[in-house]
Amino acid sequence: MIWLAHCLMGTLTVYLIFLLGEMIFSRNVAWGAATLAALYPQFIYYTAMPSRETLQVLLFTAAIWSTLRACRN
């Protein structure tokens, strides 16, 4: 069950990275950033391990996305 939650958090983090790339740069940059994040070995490793790093990265990425979105509105 914990493994599934970590996979979902990792997937959501990659999606937020895509949204950040699209918001700041362009859709092409967003796809590149999301692909690099999804294939980054340390990201895959920590997503598969039951540790708190996955949640921390998700919350940090969500905080950046929320801040940029609030500044643009």
Secondary structure, 3 states (H helix, E strand, C coil): CHHHHHHHHHHHHHHHHHHHHHHHCCHHHHHHHHHHHHHCHHHHHHHHCCCCHHHHHHHHHHHHHHHHHHHHC
